[in-house]
């Protein structure tokens, strides 16, 4: 979901859910965060790690 920037509805269908709403409810219950917020949080984390890595190299 994060790396491919797939639309959420495609992720839901590929994971075997009937629709995006069902996937979002399951994801939120399992992870305690919405797929959208999860994606935003992990994207920021990956960016932060990349910046830290560049600083260490130079």
Backbone as a chain_set.jsonl record, in Angstrom:
{"seq": "XXXXXXXXXXXXXXXXXXXXXXXXXXXXXXXXXXXXXXXXXXXXXXXXXXXXXXXXXX", "coords": {"N": [[0.828, -1.192, 0.0], [1.898, 1.22, 0.823], [4.344, 1.46, -0.574], [3.65, 1.137, -3.271], [1.719, 2.997, -3.743], [-0.994, 2.46, -4.191], [-4.476, 2.83, -4.902], [-6.799, 2.86, -2.208], [-9.12, 1.317, -2.468], [-8.338, -0.602, -4.335], [-6.385, -1.968, -2.88], [-7.983, -3.023, -0.86], [-9.678, -4.779, -2.324], [-7.768, -6.532, -3.425], [-6.905, -7.717, -1.123], [-8.963, -9.306, -0.508], [-11.317, -8.27, 0.494], [-14.741, -7.198, 0.424], [-15.4, -4.572, -0.12], [-14.113, -1.168, 0.09], [-14.876, 0.019, 2.495], [-15.305, -2.129, 4.283], [-12.699, -3.111, 4.475], [-11.399, -0.869, 5.6], [-12.674, -0.675, 8.113], [-11.878, -3.142, 9.278], [-9.059, -2.845, 9.232], [-8.715, -0.581, 10.84], [-9.703, -1.559, 13.277], [-7.905, -3.657, 13.775], [-5.299, -2.476, 13.686], [-5.661, -0.11, 15.038], [-5.66, 2.354, 13.886], [-6.483, 4.388, 11.082], [-6.279, 3.33, 7.615], [-5.445, 5.444, 5.98], [-4.227, 7.301, 7.782], [-2.235, 5.626, 8.767], [-0.718, 5.214, 6.467], [0.169, 7.849, 6.003], [1.704, 8.277, 8.321], [3.696, 6.264, 8.193], [4.9, 6.965, 5.807], [6.084, 9.401, 6.455], [7.877, 8.457, 8.337], [9.561, 6.813, 6.78], [10.667, 8.774, 5.133], [12.014, 10.305, 7.033], [13.908, 8.448, 7.944], [15.385, 8.113, 5.597], [16.489, 10.679, 5.278], [18.057, 10.809, 7.601], [19.874, 8.787, 7.028], [21.213, 9.86, 4.811], [22.472, 12.026, 6.026], [24.245, 10.71, 7.738], [25.954, 9.502, 5.901], [27.225, 11.61, 4.567]], "CA": [[0.0, 0.0, 0.0], [2.736, 2.402, 0.949], [5.366, 1.539, -1.597], [3.094, 1.205, -4.611], [0.744, 4.092, -3.806], [-2.223, 1.935, -4.771], [-5.711, 3.338, -4.308], [-7.248, 2.023, -1.101], [-10.115, 0.351, -2.937], [-7.596, -1.702, -4.958], [-5.771, -2.724, -1.787], [-9.069, -3.767, -0.213], [-10.107, -5.88, -3.188], [-6.675, -7.503, -3.532], [-6.809, -8.419, 0.164], [-10.118, -10.184, -0.388], [-12.473, -7.607, 1.092], [-15.839, -6.922, -0.498], [-15.334, -3.164, -0.493], [-13.16, -0.349, 0.831], [-15.401, 0.255, 3.836], [-15.023, -3.319, 5.097], [-11.258, -3.126, 4.71], [-11.066, 0.225, 6.518], [-13.136, -1.061, 9.45], [-10.999, -4.198, 9.767], [-7.725, -2.272, 9.429], [-8.8, 0.304, 12.002], [-9.873, -2.395, 14.465], [-6.694, -4.461, 13.976], [-4.126, -1.638, 13.928], [-5.99, 1.034, 15.883], [-5.429, 3.569, 13.102], [-7.057, 4.233, 9.747], [-5.267, 3.102, 6.579], [-4.934, 6.746, 5.528], [-3.283, 7.815, 8.777], [-1.102, 4.697, 8.787], [0.083, 5.52, 5.292], [0.827, 9.139, 6.228], [2.688, 8.115, 9.391], [4.832, 5.469, 7.731], [5.593, 7.729, 4.768], [6.938, 10.358, 7.156], [8.944, 7.689, 8.971], [10.5, 6.421, 5.734], [11.36, 9.991, 4.727], [12.909, 10.653, 8.132], [15.012, 7.484, 7.921], [16.195, 8.421, 4.419], [17.245, 11.898, 5.588], [19.07, 10.437, 8.595], [20.88, 7.988, 6.341], [22.016, 10.777, 4.0], [23.297, 12.817, 6.942], [25.316, 9.839, 8.217], [26.889, 9.22, 4.811], [28.002, 12.811, 4.257]], "C": [[0.865, 1.246, 0.0], [3.669, 2.541, -0.242], [4.787, 1.725, -2.993], [2.107, 2.344, -4.793], [-0.538, 3.661, -4.51], [-3.422, 2.62, -4.135], [-6.223, 2.347, -3.26], [-8.261, 0.97, -1.546], [-9.421, -0.841, -3.607], [-6.933, -2.586, -3.904], [-6.823, -3.607, -1.132], [-9.476, -4.98, -1.043], [-9.024, -6.942, -3.317], [-6.491, -8.303, -2.244], [-8.019, -9.3, 0.423], [-11.332, -9.569, 0.281], [-13.486, -7.265, 0.011], [-15.8, -5.483, -0.998], [-14.337, -2.424, 0.405], [-13.595, -0.138, 2.272], [-15.101, -0.915, 4.77], [-13.546, -3.396, 5.454], [-10.86, -2.073, 5.744], [-11.485, -0.114, 7.943], [-12.231, -2.126, 10.061], [-9.619, -3.634, 10.12], [-7.699, -1.416, 10.687], [-8.915, -0.497, 13.296], [-8.578, -3.144, 14.795], [-5.489, -3.606, 14.376], [-4.395, -0.436, 14.83], [-5.758, 2.371, 15.204], [-6.013, 3.338, 11.712], [-5.95, 3.976, 8.725], [-4.638, 4.408, 6.089], [-3.895, 7.291, 6.501], [-2.053, 6.924, 8.897], [-0.145, 5.014, 7.64], [0.847, 6.833, 5.469], [1.947, 9.005, 7.247], [3.913, 7.36, 8.894], [5.592, 6.174, 6.62], [6.537, 8.735, 5.402], [8.116, 9.644, 7.802], [9.999, 7.288, 7.942], [11.311, 7.622, 5.269], [12.388, 10.382, 5.778], [14.127, 9.729, 8.164], [15.947, 7.786, 6.745], [17.06, 9.654, 4.66], [18.362, 11.572, 6.577], [20.21, 9.663, 7.945], [21.805, 8.887, 5.514], [22.945, 11.609, 4.878], [24.476, 11.979, 7.432], [26.378, 9.586, 7.144], [27.792, 10.421, 4.54], [28.514, 13.363, 5.528]], "O": [[0.601, 2.203, -0.727], [3.77, 3.61, -0.844], [5.39, 2.412, -3.817], [1.7, 2.622, -5.921], [-1.094, 4.402, -5.32], [-3.386, 2.955, -2.951], [-6.087, 1.134, -3.425], [-8.248, -0.153, -1.041], [-9.875, -1.976, -3.459], [-6.924, -3.81, -4.03], [-6.589, -4.789, -0.881], [-9.602, -6.084, -0.514], [-9.329, -8.135, -3.317], [-5.985, -9.425, -2.267], [-8.097, -9.966, 1.456], [-12.284, -10.28, 0.603], [-13.139, -7.07, -1.154], [-16.126, -5.208, -2.152], [-13.794, -2.992, 1.353], [-12.759, -0.119, 3.175], [-14.691, -0.715, 5.914], [-13.185, -3.707, 6.589], [-10.08, -2.353, 6.653], [-10.73, 0.133, 8.884], [-11.857, -2.027, 11.229], [-9.082, -3.921, 11.19], [-6.778, -1.513, 11.498], [-8.292, -0.149, 14.299], [-8.201, -3.251, 15.962], [-4.746, -3.963, 15.29], [-3.458, 0.187, 15.329], [-5.669, 3.404, 15.868], [-6.032, 2.207, 11.225], [-4.803, 4.363, 8.949], [-3.438, 4.462, 5.817], [-2.807, 7.697, 6.091], [-0.946, 7.42, 9.107], [1.071, 5.074, 7.822], [2.026, 6.921, 5.127], [3.028, 9.562, 7.056], [5.044, 7.775, 9.148], [6.805, 6.003, 6.499], [7.666, 8.907, 4.941], [9.23, 10.167, 7.813], [11.196, 7.409, 8.201], [12.514, 7.504, 5.035], [13.513, 10.751, 5.44], [15.249, 10.184, 8.386], [17.167, 7.718, 6.891], [18.233, 9.672, 4.287], [19.494, 12.02, 6.399], [21.377, 9.866, 8.28], [23.022, 8.703, 5.513], [24.089, 11.863, 4.5], [25.592, 12.488, 7.53], [27.564, 9.472, 7.453], [28.99, 10.259, 4.31], [29.202, 14.384, 5.525]]}, "num_chains": 1, "name": "protein.A"}
